Amino acid sequence: LEFQKAAQPDAHEEAQAAALKRPELSGGSGEGYTWQDSEEDVEITLSIEDPRAKKVAVSFRRNAVQVTSPVQLSLKLFADVDNDACTWSYCPEGMRLTLPKAR
């Protein structure tokens, strides 16, 4: 990169700016769930034994999410989400909650 910086300063500057704009995923895990944070949304994947549970109860709020069935989980969020656009679905790992970030 030092060669590019010296030989092609304009191309180097563009490449550096583009690298800073790429959304980096961050994530983690807790007891019974994992999460991924991107520029657009937060995805929480719950590990559940019966992936087609008959009763599902999920409450989305601007700064929290609460699941009371098929498992119990209550999470306070770092930043606000668009609670009207939040969804849940079944996935191979169990159940996925998708929380679009508030604009």
N, C-alpha and C positions, 0 to 999 in steps of 0.2 A: 504493500500500500504506500510505503514511503516513495517508491519509484513513481507510482501513478501521481502522487501528490506533487512531486517535483516536475515530472514530464508532462502531465496533463492536469493542471490545477482545476480547470472547469469541470472535467469529467469526474475528478476526485470529489469535488464539492457536491456535485449532483448525486453521486453514489452514497456519500455520507448522509445527505438529507433524506434520500429514499430509505436508507437503513433505519433511520430514526422514526419514519412514518409507519413501519411495519408493526402491526399489532402483535405483541408478544403474549403468548398464553401464560397465565400463571394458574396454579391450581394447588390442590391439597386434598386431604382426607380427614375424616372424623369417624366416630364410631357408627358404622353402617352406611356411610355415604362418602362420595368423592365429589369434588367440584372443579370446574374449569372456568376461568374468567378471561373473556376476550374483550376487544374494544366495543363490541355491540351488545353482548349479553353475558349472563352467568348461567352455567348449566350445572345442576346438582343431580347426581345419579345415586339413587337409593338402592341398596342391596335388599331385596325382599325374597322370601322363600317361595311364595305363590305369586308369580308375575302376572297372573290374571285375576287378582283379587276382585271379589264381587263388590265390595264397598271401598270406595276411595274418598277420602276427605282431605282436601288441601285448601288452605287459606293463604292467599297472596296479599301482602300489604306493601306499601311503598318501601319500607325499610326492614321487612321481616317476612318469613315464610313459615307456616306451621302445617305439619302433616299429622293427622290424628288417626288415620287408617289408610293402609294396612299396617303401618308402623307409626311410631310416635317420634316426631322430630320437630324441634323448634329452633330456628336460626335467626339471629339478628344480622342484618346485612350491613356491609361497610358503607354503601352508597344507595341512593334511591333507585328503584326500578319502576317500570311502567306496569303497575299491578293489573291494569285492564288488559294488557297484552300477554301476560304470563300464561303458560300452558304446562300441562303434564302429559306424558305418554309412556306406554310400555316400551322397553328396550331389552335387548338380550341380557343386560346386566341386572335388570329389575324394572325400575321406574325412573324416568328422567323428567326433571322440572327445568323449564327454560324460562328465564327471567330477563327480558329485554331491559337494557339500562334506560333510565329516564334521560330525556334530552334537556 
